[in-house]
């Protein structure tokens, strides 16, 4: 006997539902497309920050215009404002980035280290930053000299917390008899001052010495001099 049970008709997608499915599929970019877009965004942000750094370090916040930065970064002003809402926001982003770079060597201090070797390595790292990133150092110096109007909160919170943490490390070295009894804050200030001088006063250094840290021999000469001056002062008596 032949089965006469009617076969239910296949459910067909209406034209509107089909279009909706296609539209939904089209709105889901592939992983490679997302990755390309992410790289493009990061590349644009980096270009803008690099251009802003060069101009801010020469002319300051108020002597630099968004038009100048956009031209230097090879983007439109509208495109620049897509990534950064204002000149002040861009300026703070530049300062935060360079502050992170400058403080990275200090973050490595730990109580388990040999303090003399730690300070010796820190001096080299900081002097390398002065050689390789003089514009960043000058911009930060300029901000501080103006009273840090846009970075004061960064200095009073994250920076202060980091320094206090490393002050405790230095004090632990002193208490263990591994360092001479020096005041930890002033030791950190001295490390900053002596190394960053070569970036902040690069023109003066070159005018007087006729050389800069770009000269490998002068770099090693400066490093050995700073290591001798500072390490001889902090070694246990």
C-alpha positions, 0 to 999 in steps of 0.5 A: 500500500502506498503511503498517502500521508501528505508531506508537509511543505518545506518552510521557505525563507521569505525574501525579507528574512533571507535579506536579514540573514545575509545582512547579519552575515555581512556584519560579522567581519572575519578575524583577519579583518578585525586584526587588520583594523586593530593594527590600522588603528594602533598605527594611526594612534602611534603616528599621531602620538609621535607627531604630537611628541615632536611638536609638544617637546619643541613648542609646548602645549599652547604653542602647538596646534592640532592642524600642525599635529595632523599635518605632521602625522599625515592625517586630517584634523577630523581623523585626529579628533576621532582618536583623541577628543581634544589637544589636551587629551592628546597631550596627556596621552603623550605624557602618560606614555612617556612617564610609563617608559621612564618609570619602567626601570625603577619598577624592577627594583626588588628587595631580593636584588643586590642593591649595588648591581640594581642601582648600577643597572638602573643608571645605565637604563636611565642614561640609555633613555636619555640618549634614545628619548630626549624629546620625551624627557624634555617634554616631561621636564617642561610640564613639571616646570609649569606646575604639572597642570595636566599631570598633577593627579598622575604624580600624586597617585600612581607615581607617588605610590611607585616611589613609596614602594621603591623607597621601602625596598631601598630602606630594606637594603639599608636595614640589612646593611647592604647600603649606606644609610642614605635617605631613599627619596633623595637617592631616587631624586639624585638618580633622576637628576643626574641621568635626565640632565643629559636629555633635558640639557642636551644643548648645554651638554653639547655646547660645553663638552662638544659631544652628546650621549649619541657618541658611544665613548661619551656615553660610557664615560658619562655612565662610568662617572655617574656609577662611581659618584653614586655607588661610592656614596651608597656602598656600606661603610 
